[in-house]
Amino acid sequence: QLQLVESGGGLVQPGGSLRLSCAASGFTLDYYMIGWFRQAPGKEREGVICISRSGGSTDYVDSVEGRFTISRDTAKNTVYLQMDSLKPEDTAVYYCAADKTAYDYCSRYPRQYAYWGQGTQVTVSS
């Protein structure tokens, strides 16, 4: 059974850091693009950042430029989201998603992803 499990969420003060993990089981992530999405109460799900199957291409929303970094560890079959300089507006449930791709690209559109994790809460507050 294909499964994605996020971890690493929690409560952090503004300016702090968190690292989220997205571990895959039942399949290898080698041929999959991975995206991190977030959804705050009353808002639509937003594509935050993504990484291509090779790791050679990434894309991110302007609001996280210079603060969020995505990476993948093939040996651990895990993708990470490093979040620095966190702001209250980053508060949301964060989801990772995966989809198999024939080409080395990634997308921040939720509809292009078939597999989703259950989400992890990130709260940025003093």
C-alpha positions as semicolon CSV with decimal commas, in nm:
position;residue;x (nm);y (nm);z (nm)
1;Q;0,000;0,000;0,000
2;L;0,140;0,337;-0,103
3;Q;0,165;0,567;0,196
4;L;0,315;0,905;0,283
5;V;0,365;1,004;0,644
6;E;0,454;1,356;0,751
7;S;0,622;1,442;1,079
8;G;0,801;1,731;1,244
9;G;0,522;1,979;1,290
10;G;0,463;2,170;1,611
11;L;0,453;2,506;1,780
12;V;0,736;2,749;1,713
13;Q;0,793;3,117;1,784
14;P;0,816;3,369;1,501
15;G;1,164;3,364;1,353
16;G;1,214;3,002;1,451
17;S;1,272;2,692;1,239
18;L;1,115;2,354;1,182
19;R;1,202;2,062;0,958
20;L;0,919;1,852;0,825
21;S;0,974;1,501;0,696
22;C;0,771;1,306;0,445
23;A;0,847;0,936;0,453
24;A;0,721;0,705;0,182
25;S;0,635;0,339;0,227
26;G;0,512;0,082;-0,019
27;F;0,689;0,251;-0,310
28;T;1,012;0,427;-0,394
29;L;1,010;0,800;-0,450
30;D;1,277;0,784;-0,721
31;Y;1,035;0,844;-1,010
32;Y;0,803;1,080;-0,827
33;M;0,779;1,454;-0,799
34;I;0,707;1,567;-0,445
35;G;0,516;1,872;-0,332
36;W;0,453;2,033;0,002
37;F;0,117;2,201;0,043
38;R;-0,047;2,388;0,327
39;Q;-0,398;2,475;0,425
40;A;-0,498;2,732;0,683
41;P;-0,850;2,745;0,828
42;G;-1,093;2,897;0,581
43;K;-0,837;2,905;0,300
44;E;-0,771;2,693;-0,006
45;R;-0,487;2,445;-0,014
46;E;-0,173;2,619;-0,137
47;G;0,124;2,469;-0,313
48;V;0,425;2,585;-0,115
49;I;0,724;2,414;-0,274
50;C;0,801;2,113;-0,488
51;I;1,096;1,908;-0,612
52;S;1,143;1,704;-0,926
53;R;1,219;1,334;-0,928
54;S;1,593;1,394;-0,973
55;G;1,603;1,677;-0,722
56;G;1,741;1,901;-0,993
57;S;1,438;2,125;-1,023
58;T;1,236;2,301;-0,758
59;D;0,959;2,558;-0,751
60;Y;0,817;2,760;-0,466
61;V;0,561;3,023;-0,388
62;D;0,702;3,375;-0,357
63;S;0,609;3,406;0,010
64;V;0,861;3,137;0,115
65;E;1,151;3,240;-0,106
66;G;1,476;3,241;0,089
67;R;1,309;3,081;0,392
68;F;1,195;2,732;0,288
69;T;1,410;2,462;0,131
70;I;1,305;2,123;-0,003
71;S;1,537;1,826;-0,035
72;R;1,514;1,453;-0,087
73;D;1,710;1,163;0,055
74;T;1,688;0,869;-0,181
75;A;1,845;0,624;0,063
76;K;1,585;0,704;0,326
77;N;1,300;0,739;0,076
78;T;1,216;1,066;0,247
79;V;1,165;1,428;0,147
80;Y;1,231;1,717;0,382
81;L;1,097;2,068;0,414
82;Q;1,331;2,297;0,605
83;M;1,144;2,605;0,721
84;D;1,341;2,898;0,859
85;S;1,244;3,251;0,965
86;L;0,892;3,131;1,026
87;K;0,609;3,384;1,037
88;P;0,262;3,365;1,191
89;E;0,115;3,353;0,841
90;D;0,296;3,021;0,786
91;T;0,057;2,861;1,035
92;A;-0,133;2,580;0,862
93;V;-0,163;2,206;0,822
94;Y;0,119;2,097;0,595
95;Y;0,078;1,805;0,357
96;C;0,324;1,627;0,135
97;A;0,212;1,472;-0,191
98;A;0,368;1,258;-0,461
99;D;0,299;1,176;-0,822
100;K;0,488;0,970;-1,075
101;T;0,632;1,170;-1,361
102;A;0,788;1,079;-1,694
103;Y;0,983;1,404;-1,702
104;D;1,205;1,580;-1,454
105;Y;0,979;1,861;-1,336
106;C;0,749;1,942;-1,048
107;S;0,420;2,119;-0,998
108;R;0,259;2,316;-0,717
109;Y;-0,095;2,236;-0,833
110;P;-0,272;1,992;-0,596
111;R;-0,471;1,829;-0,874
112;Q;-0,154;1,693;-1,029
113;Y;-0,082;1,475;-0,726
114;A;-0,231;1,132;-0,668
115;Y;-0,084;1,040;-0,330
116;W;-0,117;1,245;-0,012
117;G;-0,008;1,228;0,347
118;Q;-0,235;1,293;0,642
119;G;-0,086;1,632;0,726
120;T;0,103;1,781;1,016
121;Q;0,013;2,098;1,203
122;V;0,256;2,390;1,207
123;T;0,173;2,678;1,439
124;V;0,387;2,992;1,450
125;S;0,299;3,201;1,751
126;S;0,458;3,381;2,041
